Amino acid sequence: MVIEHQNHDKAVLAITSVTGSVDGALTANTDYFKGQNENLDTCITLIDSATLTTESQSITIVYDYTPAASKKLSSGGKKTIAPKVVRLTNTDENGRSSR
């Protein structure tokens, strides 16, 4: 299962905890493995273990990630850009938007 948010530099995520809605806290390298796929996205693979009794449950993964500080947009070398309007909105973790 690929983890939703990734580090901008594609470094492996630091996972704090993995918890099943049925089985509770899961242990790394016993109940799940952490790795990267071919796109360098961090993933976890659940393992059939004594603790993990079913895959039919919600899995909560607590982790930290570092998004890119900014993203550069360019005009491809054009000096004059045809008039078009673009609105970019950023929403922070508290739900506040800025334009």
Phi and psi restraints in degrees (range 20) as a CNS / XPLOR table:
assign (resid 1 and name C) (resid 2 and name N)
       (resid 2 and name CA) (resid 2 and name C) 1.0 -78.0 20.0 2
assign (resid 2 and name N) (resid 2 and name CA)
       (resid 2 and name C) (resid 3 and name N) 1.0 134.6 20.0 2
assign (resid 2 and name C) (resid 3 and name N)
       (resid 3 and name CA) (resid 3 and name C) 1.0 -78.2 20.0 2
assign (resid 3 and name N) (resid 3 and name CA)
       (resid 3 and name C) (resid 4 and name N) 1.0 138.6 20.0 2
assign (resid 3 and name C) (resid 4 and name N)
       (resid 4 and name CA) (resid 4 and name C) 1.0 -57.0 20.0 2
assign (resid 4 and name N) (resid 4 and name CA)
       (resid 4 and name C) (resid 5 and name N) 1.0 -54.0 20.0 2
assign (resid 4 and name C) (resid 5 and name N)
       (resid 5 and name CA) (resid 5 and name C) 1.0 -102.5 20.0 2
assign (resid 5 and name N) (resid 5 and name CA)
       (resid 5 and name C) (resid 6 and name N) 1.0 143.3 20.0 2
assign (resid 5 and name C) (resid 6 and name N)
       (resid 6 and name CA) (resid 6 and name C) 1.0 -125.5 20.0 2
assign (resid 6 and name N) (resid 6 and name CA)
       (resid 6 and name C) (resid 7 and name N) 1.0 157.1 20.0 2
assign (resid 6 and name C) (resid 7 and name N)
       (resid 7 and name CA) (resid 7 and name C) 1.0 -65.9 20.0 2
assign (resid 7 and name N) (resid 7 and name CA)
       (resid 7 and name C) (resid 8 and name N) 1.0 142.1 20.0 2
assign (resid 7 and name C) (resid 8 and name N)
       (resid 8 and name CA) (resid 8 and name C) 1.0 -63.2 20.0 2
assign (resid 8 and name N) (resid 8 and name CA)
       (resid 8 and name C) (resid 9 and name N) 1.0 -28.4 20.0 2
assign (resid 8 and name C) (resid 9 and name N)
       (resid 9 and name CA) (resid 9 and name C) 1.0 -92.0 20.0 2
assign (resid 9 and name N) (resid 9 and name CA)
       (resid 9 and name C) (resid 10 and name N) 1.0 7.1 20.0 2
assign (resid 9 and name C) (resid 10 and name N)
       (resid 10 and name CA) (resid 10 and name C) 1.0 66.4 20.0 2
assign (resid 10 and name N) (resid 10 and name CA)
       (resid 10 and name C) (resid 11 and name N) 1.0 17.5 20.0 2
assign (resid 10 and name C) (resid 11 and name N)
       (resid 11 and name CA) (resid 11 and name C) 1.0 -68.2 20.0 2
assign (resid 11 and name N) (resid 11 and name CA)
       (resid 11 and name C) (resid 12 and name N) 1.0 152.0 20.0 2
assign (resid 11 and name C) (resid 12 and name N)
       (resid 12 and name CA) (resid 12 and name C) 1.0 -62.4 20.0 2
assign (resid 12 and name N) (resid 12 and name CA)
       (resid 12 and name C) (resid 13 and name N) 1.0 135.9 20.0 2
assign (resid 12 and name C) (resid 13 and name N)
       (resid 13 and name CA) (resid 13 and name C) 1.0 -68.9 20.0 2
assign (resid 13 and name N) (resid 13 and name CA)
       (resid 13 and name C) (resid 14 and name N) 1.0 148.4 20.0 2
assign (resid 13 and name C) (resid 14 and name N)
       (resid 14 and name CA) (resid 14 and name C) 1.0 -90.9 20.0 2
assign (resid 14 and name N) (resid 14 and name CA)
       (resid 14 and name C) (resid 15 and name N) 1.0 109.6 20.0 2
assign (resid 14 and name C) (resid 15 and name N)
       (resid 15 and name CA) (resid 15 and name C) 1.0 -91.2 20.0 2
assign (resid 15 and name N) (resid 15 and name CA)
       (resid 15 and name C) (resid 16 and name N) 1.0 126.4 20.0 2
assign (resid 15 and name C) (resid 16 and name N)
       (resid 16 and name CA) (resid 16 and name C) 1.0 -84.2 20.0 2
assign (resid 16 and name N) (resid 16 and name CA)
       (resid 16 and name C) (resid 17 and name N) 1.0 -45.5 20.0 2
assign (resid 16 and name C) (resid 17 and name N)
       (resid 17 and name CA) (resid 17 and name C) 1.0 -158.6 20.0 2
assign (resid 17 and name N) (resid 17 and name CA)
       (resid 17 and name C) (resid 18 and name N) 1.0 155.1 20.0 2
assign (resid 17 and name C) (resid 18 and name N)
       (resid 18 and name CA) (resid 18 and name C) 1.0 -129.9 20.0 2
assign (resid 18 and name N) (resid 18 and name CA)
       (resid 18 and name C) (resid 19 and name N) 1.0 125.5 20.0 2
assign (resid 18 and name C) (resid 19 and name N)
       (resid 19 and name CA) (resid 19 and name C) 1.0 -131.4 20.0 2
assign (resid 19 and name N) (resid 19 and name CA)
       (resid 19 and name C) (resid 20 and name N) 1.0 133.5 20.0 2
assign (resid 19 and name C) (resid 20 and name N)
       (resid 20 and name CA) (resid 20 and name C) 1.0 -94.0 20.0 2
assign (resid 20 and name N) (resid 20 and name CA)
       (resid 20 and name C) (resid 21 and name N) 1.0 144.4 20.0 2
assign (resid 20 and name C) (resid 21 and name N)
       (resid 21 and name CA) (resid 21 and name C) 1.0 -67.7 20.0 2
assign (resid 21 and name N) (resid 21 and name CA)
       (resid 21 and name C) (resid 22 and name N) 1.0 -22.5 20.0 2
assign (resid 21 and name C) (resid 22 and name N)
       (resid 22 and name CA) (resid 22 and name C) 1.0 -100.8 20.0 2
assign (resid 22 and name N) (resid 22 and name CA)
       (resid 22 and name C) (resid 23 and name N) 1.0 -45.8 20.0 2
assign (resid 22 and name C) (resid 23 and name N)
       (resid 23 and name CA) (resid 23 and name C) 1.0 -93.1 20.0 2
assign (resid 23 and name N) (resid 23 and name CA)
       (resid 23 and name C) (resid 24 and name N) 1.0 -10.4 20.0 2
assign (resid 23 and name C) (resid 24 and name N)
       (resid 24 and name CA) (resid 24 and name C) 1.0 78.5 20.0 2
assign (resid 24 and name N) (resid 24 and name CA)
       (resid 24 and name C) (resid 25 and name N) 1.0 -151.2 20.0 2
assign (resid 24 and name C) (resid 25 and name N)
       (resid 25 and name CA) (resid 25 and name C) 1.0 -62.5 20.0 2
assign (resid 25 and name N) (resid 25 and name CA)
       (resid 25 and name C) (resid 26 and name N) 1.0 133.8 20.0 2
assign (resid 25 and name C) (resid 26 and name N)
       (resid 26 and name CA) (resid 26 and name C) 1.0 -110.4 20.0 2
assign (resid 26 and name N) (resid 26 and name CA)
       (resid 26 and name C) (resid 27 and name N) 1.0 150.4 20.0 2
assign (resid 26 and name C) (resid 27 and name N)
       (resid 27 and name CA) (resid 27 and name C) 1.0 -106.7 20.0 2
assign (resid 27 and name N) (resid 27 and name CA)
       (resid 27 and name C) (resid 28 and name N) 1.0 132.8 20.0 2
assign (resid 27 and name C) (resid 28 and name N)
       (resid 28 and name CA) (resid 28 and name C) 1.0 -61.4 20.0 2
assign (resid 28 and name N) (resid 28 and name CA)
       (resid 28 and name C) (resid 29 and name N) 1.0 141.7 20.0 2
assign (resid 28 and name C) (resid 29 and name N)
       (resid 29 and name CA) (resid 29 and name C) 1.0 66.2 20.0 2
assign (resid 29 and name N) (resid 29 and name CA)
       (resid 29 and name C) (resid 30 and name N) 1.0 3.3 20.0 2
assign (resid 29 and name C) (resid 30 and name N)
       (resid 30 and name CA) (resid 30 and name C) 1.0 -119.3 20.0 2
assign (resid 30 and name N) (resid 30 and name CA)
       (resid 30 and name C) (resid 31 and name N) 1.0 -48.6 20.0 2
assign (resid 30 and name C) (resid 31 and name N)
       (resid 31 and name CA) (resid 31 and name C) 1.0 -105.7 20.0 2
assign (resid 31 and name N) (resid 31 and name CA)
       (resid 31 and name C) (resid 32 and name N) 1.0 -20.3 20.0 2
assign (resid 31 and name C) (resid 32 and name N)
       (resid 32 and name CA) (resid 32 and name C) 1.0 -155.3 20.0 2
assign (resid 32 and name N) (resid 32 and name CA)
       (resid 32 and name C) (resid 33 and name N) 1.0 155.1 20.0 2
assign (resid 32 and name C) (resid 33 and name N)
       (resid 33 and name CA) (resid 33 and name C) 1.0 -112.4 20.0 2
assign (resid 33 and name N) (resid 33 and name CA)
       (resid 33 and name C) (resid 34 and name N) 1.0 144.3 20.0 2
assign (resid 33 and name C) (resid 34 and name N)
       (resid 34 and name CA) (resid 34 and name C) 1.0 -105.4 20.0 2
assign (resid 34 and name N) (resid 34 and name CA)
       (resid 34 and name C) (resid 35 and name N) 1.0 137.5 20.0 2
assign (resid 34 and name C) (resid 35 and name N)
       (resid 35 and name CA) (resid 35 and name C) 1.0 -160.6 20.0 2
assign (resid 35 and name N) (resid 35 and name CA)
       (resid 35 and name C) (resid 36 and name N) 1.0 -167.4 20.0 2
assign (resid 35 and name C) (resid 36 and name N)
       (resid 36 and name CA) (resid 36 and name C) 1.0 -128.4 20.0 2
assign (resid 36 and name N) (resid 36 and name CA)
       (resid 36 and name C) (resid 37 and name N) 1.0 146.2 20.0 2
assign (resid 36 and name C) (resid 37 and name N)
       (resid 37 and name CA) (resid 37 and name C) 1.0 -89.7 20.0 2
assign (resid 37 and name N) (resid 37 and name CA)
       (resid 37 and name C) (resid 38 and name N) 1.0 -171.9 20.0 2
assign (resid 37 and name C) (resid 38 and name N)
       (resid 38 and name CA) (resid 38 and name C) 1.0 -65.3 20.0 2
assign (resid 38 and name N) (resid 38 and name CA)
       (resid 38 and name C) (resid 39 and name N) 1.0 -19.4 20.0 2
assign (resid 38 and name C) (resid 39 and name N)
       (resid 39 and name CA) (resid 39 and name C) 1.0 -93.0 20.0 2
assign (resid 39 and name N) (resid 39 and name CA)
       (resid 39 and name C) (resid 40 and name N) 1.0 6.6 20.0 2
assign (resid 39 and name C) (resid 40 and name N)
       (resid 40 and name CA) (resid 40 and name C) 1.0 66.1 20.0 2
assign (resid 40 and name N) (resid 40 and name CA)
       (resid 40 and name C) (resid 41 and name N) 1.0 23.9 20.0 2
assign (resid 40 and name C) (resid 41 and name N)
       (resid 41 and name CA) (resid 41 and name C) 1.0 -82.3 20.0 2
assign (resid 41 and name N) (resid 41 and name CA)
       (resid 41 and name C) (resid 42 and name N) 1.0 136.1 20.0 2
assign (resid 41 and name C) (resid 42 and name N)
       (resid 42 and name CA) (resid 42 and name C) 1.0 -71.4 20.0 2
assign (resid 42 and name N) (resid 42 and name CA)
       (resid 42 and name C) (resid 43 and name N) 1.0 135.5 20.0 2
assign (resid 42 and name C) (resid 43 and name N)
       (resid 43 and name CA) (resid 43 and name C) 1.0 -135.0 20.0 2
assign (resid 43 and name N) (resid 43 and name CA)
       (resid 43 and name C) (resid 44 and name N) 1.0 161.8 20.0 2
assign (resid 43 and name C) (resid 44 and name N)
       (resid 44 and name CA) (resid 44 and name C) 1.0 -124.2 20.0 2
assign (resid 44 and name N) (resid 44 and name CA)
       (resid 44 and name C) (resid 45 and name N) 1.0 147.4 20.0 2
assign (resid 44 and name C) (resid 45 and name N)
       (resid 45 and name CA) (resid 45 and name C) 1.0 -120.5 20.0 2
assign (resid 45 and name N) (resid 45 and name CA)
       (resid 45 and name C) (resid 46 and name N) 1.0 121.7 20.0 2
assign (resid 45 and name C) (resid 46 and name N)
       (resid 46 and name CA) (resid 46 and name C) 1.0 -75.0 20.0 2
assign (resid 46 and name N) (resid 46 and name CA)
       (resid 46 and name C) (resid 47 and name N) 1.0 143.4 20.0 2
assign (resid 46 and name C) (resid 47 and name N)
       (resid 47 and name CA) (resid 47 and name C) 1.0 -115.6 20.0 2
assign (resid 47 and name N) (resid 47 and name CA)
       (resid 47 and name C) (resid 48 and name N) 1.0 137.9 20.0 2
assign (resid 47 and name C) (resid 48 and name N)
       (resid 48 and name CA) (resid 48 and name C) 1.0 -67.0 20.0 2
assign (resid 48 and name N) (resid 48 and name CA)
       (resid 48 and name C) (resid 49 and name N) 1.0 112.9 20.0 2
assign (resid 48 and name C) (resid 49 and name N)
       (resid 49 and name CA) (resid 49 and name C) 1.0 -140.8 20.0 2
assign (resid 49 and name N) (resid 49 and name CA)
       (resid 49 and name C) (resid 50 and name N) 1.0 176.6 20.0 2
assign (resid 49 and name C) (resid 50 and name N)
       (resid 50 and name CA) (resid 50 and name C) 1.0 -65.4 20.0 2
assign (resid 50 and name N) (resid 50 and name CA)
       (resid 50 and name C) (resid 51 and name N) 1.0 -33.2 20.0 2
assign (resid 50 and name C) (resid 51 and name N)
       (resid 51 and name CA) (resid 51 and name C) 1.0 -79.0 20.0 2
assign (resid 51 and name N) (resid 51 and name CA)
       (resid 51 and name C) (resid 52 and name N) 1.0 -42.5 20.0 2
assign (resid 51 and name C) (resid 52 and name N)
       (resid 52 and name CA) (resid 52 and name C) 1.0 -85.3 20.0 2
assign (resid 52 and name N) (resid 52 and name CA)
       (resid 52 and name C) (resid 53 and name N) 1.0 99.6 20.0 2
assign (resid 52 and name C) (resid 53 and name N)
       (resid 53 and name CA) (resid 53 and name C) 1.0 -90.1 20.0 2
assign (resid 53 and name N) (resid 53 and name CA)
       (resid 53 and name C) (resid 54 and name N) 1.0 -21.7 20.0 2
assign (resid 53 and name C) (resid 54 and name N)
       (resid 54 and name CA) (resid 54 and name C) 1.0 -154.0 20.0 2
assign (resid 54 and name N) (resid 54 and name CA)
       (resid 54 and name C) (resid 55 and name N) 1.0 146.6 20.0 2
assign (resid 54 and name C) (resid 55 and name N)
       (resid 55 and name CA) (resid 55 and name C) 1.0 -88.7 20.0 2
assign (resid 55 and name N) (resid 55 and name CA)
       (resid 55 and name C) (resid 56 and name N) 1.0 -7.4 20.0 2
assign (resid 55 and name C) (resid 56 and name N)
       (resid 56 and name CA) (resid 56 and name C) 1.0 -85.3 20.0 2
assign (resid 56 and name N) (resid 56 and name CA)
       (resid 56 and name C) (resid 57 and name N) 1.0 67.3 20.0 2
assign (resid 56 and name C) (resid 57 and name N)
       (resid 57 and name CA) (resid 57 and name C) 1.0 -156.4 20.0 2
assign (resid 57 and name N) (resid 57 and name CA)
       (resid 57 and name C) (resid 58 and name N) 1.0 161.0 20.0 2
assign (resid 57 and name C) (resid 58 and name N)
       (resid 58 and name CA) (resid 58 and name C) 1.0 -79.9 20.0 2
assign (resid 58 and name N) (resid 58 and name CA)
       (resid 58 and name C) (resid 59 and name N) 1.0 137.0 20.0 2
assign (resid 58 and name C) (resid 59 and name N)
       (resid 59 and name CA) (resid 59 and name C) 1.0 -110.8 20.0 2
assign (resid 59 and name N) (resid 59 and name CA)
       (resid 59 and name C) (resid 60 and name N) 1.0 125.6 20.0 2
assign (resid 59 and name C) (resid 60 and name N)
       (resid 60 and name CA) (resid 60 and name C) 1.0 -106.6 20.0 2
assign (resid 60 and name N) (resid 60 and name CA)
       (resid 60 and name C) (resid 61 and name N) 1.0 124.5 20.0 2
assign (resid 60 and name C) (resid 61 and name N)
       (resid 61 and name CA) (resid 61 and name C) 1.0 -114.7 20.0 2
assign (resid 61 and name N) (resid 61 and name CA)
       (resid 61 and name C) (resid 62 and name N) 1.0 121.6 20.0 2
assign (resid 61 and name C) (resid 62 and name N)
       (resid 62 and name CA) (resid 62 and name C) 1.0 -101.5 20.0 2
assign (resid 62 and name N) (resid 62 and name CA)
       (resid 62 and name C) (resid 63 and name N) 1.0 124.3 20.0 2
assign (resid 62 and name C) (resid 63 and name N)
       (resid 63 and name CA) (resid 63 and name C) 1.0 -155.3 20.0 2
assign (resid 63 and name N) (resid 63 and name CA)
       (resid 63 and name C) (resid 64 and name N) 1.0 164.3 20.0 2
assign (resid 63 and name C) (resid 64 and name N)
       (resid 64 and name CA) (resid 64 and name C) 1.0 -113.2 20.0 2
assign (resid 64 and name N) (resid 64 and name CA)
       (resid 64 and name C) (resid 65 and name N) 1.0 145.2 20.0 2
assign (resid 64 and name C) (resid 65 and name N)
       (resid 65 and name CA) (resid 65 and name C) 1.0 -143.5 20.0 2
assign (resid 65 and name N) (resid 65 and name CA)
       (resid 65 and name C) (resid 66 and name N) 1.0 159.0 20.0 2
assign (resid 65 and name C) (resid 66 and name N)
       (resid 66 and name CA) (resid 66 and name C) 1.0 -117.7 20.0 2
assign (resid 66 and name N) (resid 66 and name CA)
       (resid 66 and name C) (resid 67 and name N) 1.0 105.5 20.0 2
assign (resid 66 and name C) (resid 67 and name N)
       (resid 67 and name CA) (resid 67 and name C) 1.0 -74.8 20.0 2
assign (resid 67 and name N) (resid 67 and name CA)
       (resid 67 and name C) (resid 68 and name N) 1.0 167.2 20.0 2
assign (resid 67 and name C) (resid 68 and name N)
       (resid 68 and name CA) (resid 68 and name C) 1.0 -64.5 20.0 2
assign (resid 68 and name N) (resid 68 and name CA)
       (resid 68 and name C) (resid 69 and name N) 1.0 141.1 20.0 2
assign (resid 68 and name C) (resid 69 and name N)
       (resid 69 and name CA) (resid 69 and name C) 1.0 -67.5 20.0 2
assign (resid 69 and name N) (resid 69 and name CA)
       (resid 69 and name C) (resid 70 and name N) 1.0 -33.2 20.0 2
assign (resid 69 and name C) (resid 70 and name N)
       (resid 70 and name CA) (resid 70 and name C) 1.0 -160.3 20.0 2
assign (resid 70 and name N) (resid 70 and name CA)
       (resid 70 and name C) (resid 71 and name N) 1.0 168.6 20.0 2
assign (resid 70 and name C) (resid 71 and name N)
       (resid 71 and name CA) (resid 71 and name C) 1.0 -132.7 20.0 2
assign (resid 71 and name N) (resid 71 and name CA)
       (resid 71 and name C) (resid 72 and name N) 1.0 126.2 20.0 2
assign (resid 71 and name C) (resid 72 and name N)
       (resid 72 and name CA) (resid 72 and name C) 1.0 -84.4 20.0 2
assign (resid 72 and name N) (resid 72 and name CA)
       (resid 72 and name C) (resid 73 and name N) 1.0 130.0 20.0 2
assign (resid 72 and name C) (resid 73 and name N)
       (resid 73 and name CA) (resid 73 and name C) 1.0 -108.9 20.0 2
assign (resid 73 and name N) (resid 73 and name CA)
       (resid 73 and name C) (resid 74 and name N) 1.0 136.7 20.0 2
assign (resid 73 and name C) (resid 74 and name N)
       (resid 74 and name CA) (resid 74 and name C) 1.0 -130.2 20.0 2
assign (resid 74 and name N) (resid 74 and name CA)
       (resid 74 and name C) (resid 75 and name N) 1.0 165.4 20.0 2
assign (resid 74 and name C) (resid 75 and name N)
       (resid 75 and name CA) (resid 75 and name C) 1.0 -96.8 20.0 2
assign (resid 75 and name N) (resid 75 and name CA)
       (resid 75 and name C) (resid 76 and name N) 1.0 7.6 20.0 2
assign (resid 75 and name C) (resid 76 and name N)
       (resid 76 and name CA) (resid 76 and name C) 1.0 73.5 20.0 2
assign (resid 76 and name N) (resid 76 and name CA)
       (resid 76 and name C) (resid 77 and name N) 1.0 21.1 20.0 2
assign (resid 76 and name C) (resid 77 and name N)
       (resid 77 and name CA) (resid 77 and name C) 1.0 96.5 20.0 2
assign (resid 77 and name N) (resid 77 and name CA)
       (resid 77 and name C) (resid 78 and name N) 1.0 -7.0 20.0 2
assign (resid 77 and name C) (resid 78 and name N)
       (resid 78 and name CA) (resid 78 and name C) 1.0 -71.2 20.0 2
assign (resid 78 and name N) (resid 78 and name CA)
       (resid 78 and name C) (resid 79 and name N) 1.0 141.4 20.0 2
assign (resid 78 and name C) (resid 79 and name N)
       (resid 79 and name CA) (resid 79 and name C) 1.0 -88.4 20.0 2
assign (resid 79 and name N) (resid 79 and name CA)
       (resid 79 and name C) (resid 80 and name N) 1.0 -31.6 20.0 2
assign (resid 79 and name C) (resid 80 and name N)
       (resid 80 and name CA) (resid 80 and name C) 1.0 -117.2 20.0 2
assign (resid 80 and name N) (resid 80 and name CA)
       (resid 80 and name C) (resid 81 and name N) 1.0 129.6 20.0 2
assign (resid 80 and name C) (resid 81 and name N)
       (resid 81 and name CA) (resid 81 and name C) 1.0 -112.3 20.0 2
assign (resid 81 and name N) (resid 81 and name CA)
       (resid 81 and name C) (resid 82 and name N) 1.0 131.7 20.0 2
assign (resid 81 and name C) (resid 82 and name N)
       (resid 82 and name CA) (resid 82 and name C) 1.0 -57.8 20.0 2
assign (resid 82 and name N) (resid 82 and name CA)
       (resid 82 and name C) (resid 83 and name N) 1.0 142.0 20.0 2
assign (resid 82 and name C) (resid 83 and name N)
       (resid 83 and name CA) (resid 83 and name C) 1.0 -65.3 20.0 2
assign (resid 83 and name N) (resid 83 and name CA)
       (resid 83 and name C) (resid 84 and name N) 1.0 116.7 20.0 2
assign (resid 83 and name C) (resid 84 and name N)
       (resid 84 and name CA) (resid 84 and name C) 1.0 -141.8 20.0 2
assign (resid 84 and name N) (resid 84 and name CA)
       (resid 84 and name C) (resid 85 and name N) 1.0 150.1 20.0 2
assign (resid 84 and name C) (resid 85 and name N)
       (resid 85 and name CA) (resid 85 and name C) 1.0 -109.1 20.0 2
assign (resid 85 and name N) (resid 85 and name CA)
       (resid 85 and name C) (resid 86 and name N) 1.0 132.2 20.0 2
assign (resid 85 and name C) (resid 86 and name N)
       (resid 86 and name CA) (resid 86 and name C) 1.0 -131.3 20.0 2
assign (resid 86 and name N) (resid 86 and name CA)
       (resid 86 and name C) (resid 87 and name N) 1.0 131.0 20.0 2
assign (resid 86 and name C) (resid 87 and name N)
       (resid 87 and name CA) (resid 87 and name C) 1.0 -114.5 20.0 2
assign (resid 87 and name N) (resid 87 and name CA)
       (resid 87 and name C) (resid 88 and name N) 1.0 124.1 20.0 2
assign (resid 87 and name C) (resid 88 and name N)
       (resid 88 and name CA) (resid 88 and name C) 1.0 -107.4 20.0 2
assign (resid 88 and name N) (resid 88 and name CA)
       (resid 88 and name C) (resid 89 and name N) 1.0 131.0 20.0 2
assign (resid 88 and name C) (resid 89 and name N)
       (resid 89 and name CA) (resid 89 and name C) 1.0 -123.4 20.0 2
assign (resid 89 and name N) (resid 89 and name CA)
       (resid 89 and name C) (resid 90 and name N) 1.0 130.0 20.0 2
assign (resid 89 and name C) (resid 90 and name N)
       (resid 90 and name CA) (resid 90 and name C) 1.0 -110.0 20.0 2
assign (resid 90 and name N) (resid 90 and name CA)
       (resid 90 and name C) (resid 91 and name N) 1.0 130.1 20.0 2
assign (resid 90 and name C) (resid 91 and name N)
       (resid 91 and name CA) (resid 91 and name C) 1.0 -113.9 20.0 2
assign (resid 91 and name N) (resid 91 and name CA)
       (resid 91 and name C) (resid 92 and name N) 1.0 123.7 20.0 2
assign (resid 91 and name C) (resid 92 and name N)
       (resid 92 and name CA) (resid 92 and name C) 1.0 -82.9 20.0 2
assign (resid 92 and name N) (resid 92 and name CA)
       (resid 92 and name C) (resid 93 and name N) 1.0 179.9 20.0 2
assign (resid 92 and name C) (resid 93 and name N)
       (resid 93 and name CA) (resid 93 and name C) 1.0 -66.6 20.0 2
assign (resid 93 and name N) (resid 93 and name CA)
       (resid 93 and name C) (resid 94 and name N) 1.0 -13.7 20.0 2
assign (resid 93 and name C) (resid 94 and name N)
       (resid 94 and name CA) (resid 94 and name C) 1.0 -96.9 20.0 2
assign (resid 94 and name N) (resid 94 and name CA)
       (resid 94 and name C) (resid 95 and name N) 1.0 6.1 20.0 2
assign (resid 94 and name C) (resid 95 and name N)
       (resid 95 and name CA) (resid 95 and name C) 1.0 83.6 20.0 2
assign (resid 95 and name N) (resid 95 and name CA)
       (resid 95 and name C) (resid 96 and name N) 1.0 7.0 20.0 2
assign (resid 95 and name C) (resid 96 and name N)
       (resid 96 and name CA) (resid 96 and name C) 1.0 -84.8 20.0 2
assign (resid 96 and name N) (resid 96 and name CA)
       (resid 96 and name C) (resid 97 and name N) 1.0 137.6 20.0 2
assign (resid 96 and name C) (resid 97 and name N)
       (resid 97 and name CA) (resid 97 and name C) 1.0 -106.4 20.0 2
assign (resid 97 and name N) (resid 97 and name CA)
       (resid 97 and name C) (resid 98 and name N) 1.0 147.3 20.0 2
assign (resid 97 and name C) (resid 98 and name N)
       (resid 98 and name CA) (resid 98 and name C) 1.0 -136.6 20.0 2
assign (resid 98 and name N) (resid 98 and name CA)
       (resid 98 and name C) (resid 99 and name N) 1.0 145.9 20.0 2
